[in-house]
Amino acid sequence: MRHRPLEGVTIIELSTMITASLAAMMLAEQGARVIKIEPIEQGDPMRYIGTSKGGMSGLFANCNRGKESVRVNLKAAEGQALVQRLAAGADVVLHNFRPGVMDTLGLGSEALREANPRLVYVAISGFGTEGPLRRAPAYDPVVQAHSGIAAVQGPDTPAFVRNLMCDKITAYTACQAATAALLQRERSGEGQHIDLSMLDASLFFLFPDGFMNHTLLDEDAEWQPLLSDLIYDLTLTKDGALTVSASTDAQRLGVYRALDREDLAADPRFATLELMLANMAEYRAILGEAFAAFETDELLDRLRANDVPCAKCLSRDEVVEDVQLAANGTLQIVDHPHMGRLRAVTSPAKFGGKRLAPASPSPGHGEHTVAVFEGLGIDPEEIARLTQAGIIA
């Protein structure tokens, strides 16, 4: 493939933090032009969270490659008018402000799509546009708690996934929705409005397995344990830990062979899946003792020789040096004009059998303001006046 699949698509991003920023970056990596509208004072707060260099954090760099940064005072009517002009020639507007905020700024869906009927307008919120929490602030732990993700992690005591899971789930969902709307526009010629809440995206993601026992509602449904109660266990070895997922008879036999415990295949307590589940405590105790007799690397070799799904639990340092990721070309070292050498994870989807290279480095705050507005046909004298008046910077 000679071109990135979204070349020719222009996206206007108005956001802070993760959801819309990561979504827009993924679209940028696939070729879209992304113009990121940032607050004129300090910009996206994500710029300053975590380890940083050159006035930019690693978190910001990981969510904002391939973008043009424009500083606009959205509190001023002239600033709003500039964004309206940008949106008039754009394909997608993507934002994560609370419901009603964009309407107050004159940048709501109806107003922008009336001027540009082909526009796809994606509005991300925390809890949705209706209901008692429509205006409530939402961050990732809040949505993890509300969606049941924390309950699934710790069935006795709720626990968080220590990662911005809901933010990123929402970002991926926003990408899929935006590209689906662009495909429909190719057929109909018309854009549309898309609402997406972090709560809905997170529950949709969790539901298939996390709520599998809340799906069948008839009383005669046959209850079984959740997958999370069966397969998410660390297996302790003589010198560490690994995980083993043996879900078929062939894989369980492979475990027995690896442990030199083929006698377990004939043990009447574990002869069928139903019996094994009924005697799970005994089963785990026997296997736990057998695993503890081996060192991790030796056991991995034995399990893989028997085609058993397994993995050592790698540290972050081990992940970035992993030979499989190196073979995949997943991580690359790139040079950033302000931040020096960076490690970047590349877009996971291969197009035409080839992995897309990381897009251009994350931009400085307002790095492209002048170029973007010159591209709108605004002359240098007017740009100077707008800058002097504090409308752009």
C-alpha positions in Angstrom: 0.0 0.0 0.0 1.5 3.3 -1.1 -0.7 5.6 1.0 -2.1 5.6 4.5 -5.8 4.8 4.4 -7.1 8.1 5.8 -5.0 10.5 3.7 -7.2 13.4 2.6 -9.3 13.3 5.7 -9.1 16.4 8.0 -10.0 16.2 11.7 -10.5 19.1 14.1 -9.8 17.9 17.7 -10.9 19.9 20.7 -10.0 18.0 23.8 -8.0 17.7 26.9 -6.5 14.5 28.3 -6.8 11.0 26.8 -10.0 10.0 25.1 -10.3 12.3 22.1 -6.5 12.9 21.9 -5.7 9.2 21.6 -8.6 8.7 19.1 -7.3 11.5 16.9 -3.8 10.3 17.1 -4.8 6.8 15.9 -6.6 8.4 13.0 -3.5 10.6 12.3 -1.3 7.5 12.2 -3.6 6.2 9.5 -3.1 9.3 7.4 -5.6 11.9 8.6 -4.6 15.5 9.0 -5.4 16.4 12.7 -5.6 20.0 13.8 -5.6 20.0 17.6 -7.2 23.2 19.1 -5.6 23.9 22.5 -6.4 26.4 25.2 -4.4 29.6 24.6 -2.9 29.7 28.1 -1.2 26.4 29.0 -2.7 24.0 26.4 -3.7 20.4 27.0 -3.0 19.6 30.7 -1.7 16.3 29.6 1.5 18.1 28.4 2.6 18.4 32.0 1.7 15.0 33.5 4.5 12.5 34.2 8.1 12.4 33.1 8.9 15.3 30.7 11.6 16.9 28.7 11.5 20.1 26.7 8.2 21.1 28.3 6.4 18.0 27.1 5.5 14.7 28.9 5.8 11.2 27.7 2.1 10.8 28.2 1.4 13.7 25.8 3.9 12.4 23.3 2.2 9.0 23.3 -1.3 10.5 22.5 -0.5 13.3 20.1 1.8 12.2 17.3 1.0 13.4 13.8 -0.9 16.5 14.9 -0.8 20.2 14.2 -1.2 22.3 17.4 -3.1 25.6 17.3 -3.6 27.9 20.2 -7.0 29.6 20.1 -8.9 31.6 22.8 -12.3 29.9 22.6 -13.8 32.3 25.1 -13.6 35.1 22.5 -16.1 35.3 19.7 -13.3 35.8 17.2 -11.6 32.7 18.4 -14.8 30.7 18.0 -15.2 32.1 14.5 -11.8 30.9 13.5 -12.6 27.3 14.6 -15.9 27.6 12.7 -13.9 28.4 9.6 -11.7 25.4 10.2 -14.7 23.1 10.7 -16.3 24.3 7.5 -13.6 22.6 5.5 -13.1 19.6 7.8 -14.4 16.0 7.6 -14.5 15.2 11.4 -14.9 17.3 14.5 -13.9 15.3 17.7 -14.3 16.7 21.2 -14.6 15.5 24.8 -16.2 18.4 26.5 -19.2 18.0 28.8 -22.6 18.1 27.2 -23.7 21.7 26.3 -20.2 23.3 26.5 -19.6 23.3 22.7 -23.1 24.7 22.1 -22.2 27.6 24.5 -19.1 28.2 22.4 -21.0 28.3 19.1 -19.3 25.1 18.1 -22.1 22.6 18.7 -23.1 19.9 16.2 -26.1 21.6 14.7 -24.3 24.9 14.0 -21.2 23.3 12.5 -23.1 20.7 10.5 -25.5 23.3 9.1 -22.5 25.1 7.7 -20.9 21.8 6.6 -23.5 19.1 6.0 -20.7 16.5 5.2 -19.2 16.9 8.7 -19.0 13.9 11.0 -19.3 15.3 14.6 -18.1 13.0 17.4 -19.0 14.1 20.9 -17.4 12.2 23.8 -18.8 12.6 27.3 -18.3 10.8 30.6 -21.8 9.5 31.3 -23.9 10.5 28.3 -26.2 13.3 27.3 -29.2 12.3 29.4 -29.8 11.2 33.0 -28.7 12.5 36.4 -24.9 12.2 35.7 -24.9 13.9 32.3 -23.0 16.9 33.6 -20.9 15.0 36.2 -17.1 15.1 35.7 -15.6 11.7 34.7 -12.1 10.4 34.9 -10.9 6.8 34.3 -11.2 5.5 37.9 -14.7 7.0 38.2 -15.9 5.1 35.1 -14.1 1.9 36.1 -16.0 2.0 39.4 -19.3 2.8 37.8 -19.1 0.3 34.9 -18.3 -2.7 37.0 -14.7 -3.0 35.9 -13.5 -2.6 39.5 -15.9 -5.2 40.7 -14.6 -7.7 38.1 -11.0 -7.2 39.2 -11.7 -7.9 42.8 -14.9 -9.9 43.4 -14.5 -9.7 47.2 -13.0 -6.2 47.4 -13.2 -4.0 44.2 -9.9 -3.2 42.6 -8.9 -0.9 39.8 -7.1 -1.8 36.6 -4.0 0.4 37.2 -4.2 1.8 33.7 -6.3 4.4 31.9 -8.4 1.6 30.5 -11.8 3.4 30.1 -10.2 6.4 28.4 -8.5 4.2 25.9 -11.5 1.9 25.3 -13.5 5.0 24.5 -10.8 6.3 22.2 -10.8 3.1 20.1 -14.6 3.1 20.0 -14.5 6.7 18.8 -12.2 5.8 16.0 -14.4 3.0 14.8 -17.5 5.2 15.0 -15.9 8.0 13.1 -14.6 5.8 10.3 -18.0 4.0 10.0 -19.6 7.4 9.6 -17.1 8.4 7.0 -17.9 5.2 5.1 -21.6 5.9 5.3 -20.9 9.5 4.0 -19.2 8.1 1.0 -22.5 6.3 0.2 -25.0 9.0 1.2 -23.0 12.3 0.8 -24.1 13.4 4.3 -22.3 13.5 7.6 -23.9 12.9 11.0 -23.7 13.5 14.7 -22.3 10.7 17.0 -22.6 10.7 20.8 -20.3 8.4 22.8 -20.0 8.1 26.5 -17.1 6.6 28.4 -19.6 4.6 30.6 -21.3 3.0 27.6 -18.0 2.2 25.8 -16.5 0.7 28.9 -19.6 -1.5 29.7 -19.8 -2.6 26.0 -16.1 -3.7 26.3 -16.6 -5.5 29.6 -19.9 -7.1 29.0 -19.1 -10.2 26.8 -17.3 -12.1 29.6 -17.6 -9.8 32.6 -21.4 -9.9 32.5 -21.8 -13.4 30.9 -23.7 -14.6 33.9 -25.9 -11.6 33.9 -27.0 -12.2 30.3 -29.4 -15.2 30.4 -32.4 -14.2 32.4 -34.6 -17.4 32.4 -34.6 -19.4 35.7 -33.6 -22.6 34.0 -30.3 -21.3 32.7 -27.4 -23.5 33.8 -25.0 -21.4 35.9 -21.3 -21.7 35.5 -18.3 -19.9 37.0 -17.1 -16.7 35.3 -14.0 -17.0 33.2 -12.3 -14.5 35.5 -12.7 -17.0 38.3 -11.0 -19.8 36.3 -8.2 -18.5 34.1 -6.7 -15.4 35.8 -4.3 -17.0 38.3 -0.6 -16.6 38.7 1.3 -19.9 38.8 4.2 -19.8 41.2 7.4 -21.6 40.3 10.6 -22.2 42.2 12.0 -18.8 41.2 9.1 -16.7 40.0 5.7 -16.8 38.3 4.0 -17.5 35.0 0.5 -17.9 33.8 -1.0 -21.0 32.1 -4.3 -21.0 30.2 -5.3 -24.6 29.5 -8.9 -24.6 28.4 -9.1 -27.8 26.3 -8.5 -31.4 27.1 -5.5 -31.5 24.8 -4.0 -28.4 26.6 -4.7 -29.9 30.1 -2.9 -33.1 29.0 0.0 -31.0 27.8 0.2 -29.4 31.2 0.3 -32.8 32.8 3.1 -34.0 30.5 5.1 -30.8 31.2 4.8 -31.5 34.9 5.5 -35.2 34.6 2.1 -35.8 36.1 0.3 -37.7 33.4 -1.4 -39.7 36.1 -3.8 -36.8 36.7 -5.4 -37.5 33.3 -6.8 -40.7 34.9 -7.7 -39.2 38.2 -11.5 -39.6 38.6 -11.8 -36.3 40.4 -10.7 -34.4 37.3 -12.0 -36.7 34.5 -14.4 -34.2 33.0 -14.6 -30.4 33.0 -17.6 -30.6 35.3 -15.8 -32.8 37.8 -12.7 -30.6 37.7 -14.8 -27.5 38.5 -16.4 -29.4 41.4 -13.0 -30.3 42.8 -11.2 -27.1 41.8 -9.6 -26.4 45.2 -7.9 -29.9 45.2 -7.0 -29.6 41.5 -5.2 -26.2 42.1 -3.4 -27.5 45.2 -2.0 -30.5 43.3 -0.9 -28.4 40.3 0.5 -25.7 42.5 2.8 -28.2 44.2 3.9 -29.6 40.9 4.6 -26.1 39.4 6.7 -25.1 42.4 9.1 -27.9 41.7 10.3 -26.2 38.4 12.2 -23.0 37.6 10.2 -20.6 35.4 12.3 -20.8 32.2 12.5 -24.6 32.3 8.7 -24.8 32.8 8.0 -22.4 30.0 10.1 -24.6 27.6 8.2 -27.7 28.7 4.8 -26.1 28.4 5.5 -24.6 25.0 6.9 -28.0 23.8 3.4 -29.4 24.6 1.6 -26.5 22.9 0.2 -25.1 26.1 -0.7 -21.4 26.2 1.6 -19.8 28.7 3.7 -16.7 29.5 6.1 -15.4 32.0 4.7 -12.2 33.6 7.2 -9.7 32.2 8.2 -6.4 33.9 8.0 -3.2 32.0 11.8 -3.3 31.4 11.5 -6.9 30.1 8.6 -5.9 27.8 10.5 -3.2 25.9 13.4 -5.6 25.4 11.2 -8.6 24.4 12.4 -10.6 21.3 8.8 -11.2 20.0 8.0 -7.5 20.0 11.3 -6.9 18.3 10.5 -9.5 15.6 7.1 -7.8 15.1 8.6 -4.3 14.8 6.2 -3.1 17.5 8.5 -0.6 19.1 10.7 2.0 17.4 13.2 4.6 18.6 12.4 8.0 17.1 13.9 11.5 17.4 11.8 14.3 18.7 12.9 18.0 18.1 12.1 19.0 21.7 12.3 15.8 23.7 15.2 13.9 22.2 15.1 10.2 21.7 11.7 8.5 22.3 10.5 5.0 22.3 7.2 4.8 20.3 4.8 1.9 19.9 3.7 1.6 16.3 0.1 1.3 15.1 -0.9 -2.4 15.6 -2.8 -2.8 12.3 -0.8 -3.7 9.2 -2.1 -2.3 6.0 -1.1 -4.1 2.8 1.1 -6.3 5.0 3.2 -3.4 6.2 3.2 -1.7 9.6 2.6 2.1 9.5 5.6 4.1 10.8 4.9 6.5 13.7 3.4 9.8 12.5 5.3 13.1 13.0 6.4 13.9 16.5 3.9 15.4 19.0 3.7 19.2 18.5 4.8 22.0 20.7 2.0 24.2 22.1 0.7 26.3 19.2 3.5 25.2 17.0 1.3 25.3 13.9 -1.0 28.3 14.7 0.4 30.6 12.0 0.7 28.0 9.3 -2.9 26.6 9.8 -4.5 30.1 9.7 -2.4 31.1 6.8 -3.8 28.0 5.1 -7.2 29.5 5.6 -6.2 32.5 3.6 -5.8 34.9 6.5 -3.1 37.4 5.7 -0.1 38.1 7.9 -1.3 41.5 9.1 -4.6 39.9 10.3 -2.7 37.1 12.0 -0.5 39.7 13.8 -3.6 41.6 14.9 -5.3 38.4 16.2 -2.1 37.5 18.1 -1.8 41.0 19.6 -5.4 40.8 20.7 -4.9 37.4 22.4 -7.2 35.5 20.1 -4.5 33.2 18.9 -0.9 32.5 19.9 
